[in-house]
Structure formats: C-alpha cells, structure tokens
Amino acid sequence: MEDELTKALELGENCQTLKERLLFFARHFKNGGIQTFLQGEEQKNNIFLARAVIHPDILNDRRAFTGYASGTDISVVEQKAILRAFTFMGIGTSDTIGEFDDKEGISILTEETSLDPTTPSGA
C-alpha cells in the first residue's frame, strides 16, 4: 500500500490547479475526504479565515493534512486553504505553500465543472 501511495503522490506533483488536484484525489484516494471550516471573520474588514483538512483515508483519521488561508472573498479563501492542504499532502508543487495570491493557482469551480473521476481533466 505504501508503494502505491508513493507512486500516486509522485504523479500528483504535476497537479497545479484546484480542479486537477481534486480530480487526482478522487481517482487515487477513493476512501479519502476533504472538510472545510470557516474559522472566523473579522467583522470590520470582512477578513475570512478558513481551514481545510484532507484525510487520505477517512478510516484512519489520525492522518490528516491541514491548510489555512485568509482573505476577503470567502470562496477564494476556502479554495486557497484546500490548495495548501493538498500541497502539504504532496499533491501539487511544494514551492507554493506560502505563495498563493488571491487569483494565482486557483481555478474557481462552477456548477459546470465536472469532478467525476472518470472524466479527463480539461474535458
């Protein structure tokens, strides 16, 4: 199992956008789960803080990867937190952990975006 995980994560290093990382996760971590939490909001400046927790295997909840993000757009903040958690897990490039801009590296998911793991990325 550990060899399969290592191989999967080596493939996952090439995933850059949130969509690519979500599709990769759905394909390779069938028993995985992603949770997001709104940690707080600074009322005065509308600054949101989000936390994302990724479990490669929900049956083993002791193994988790966490990402945090803050900003003024709640959906972007949530996506940044997920991207960071994926990066800590090894899915995506490690040189971007602390470098996310509000627009850079984030592909806003819309209702038309397919997260079906059988659909090729970009389809």
FENPE-V763883 format. One record per backbone hydrogen bond with DSSP energy under -1.0 kcal/mol. CO is the residue of the C=O (numbers start at 0). NH is the residue of the N-H. If there is no record, write none. Layout:
CO:NH ; CO:NH
This chain:
0:4 ; 1:5 ; 2:6 ; 3:7 ; 4:8 ; 5:9 ; 6:10 ; 7:11 ; 10:13 ; 11:14 ; 16:20 ; 17:21 ; 18:22 ; 19:23 ; 20:24 ; 21:25 ; 22:26 ; 23:27 ; 24:28 ; 28:31 ; 30:57 ; 32:54 ; 34:52 ; 36:50 ; 39:48 ; 41:45 ; 41:46 ; 46:41 ; 47:70 ; 48:38 ; 48:39 ; 49:68 ; 50:36 ; 51:66 ; 52:34 ; 53:64 ; 54:32 ; 56:59 ; 59:62 ; 64:53 ; 66:51 ; 68:49 ; 70:47 ; 72:76 ; 73:77 ; 74:78 ; 75:79 ; 76:80 ; 77:81 ; 78:82 ; 79:83 ; 80:84 ; 81:85 ; 82:86 ; 83:87 ; 84:88 ; 85:89 ; 85:90 ; 92:95 ; 93:96 ; 95:98 ; 102:105 ; 109:112 ; 115:118 ; 119:122
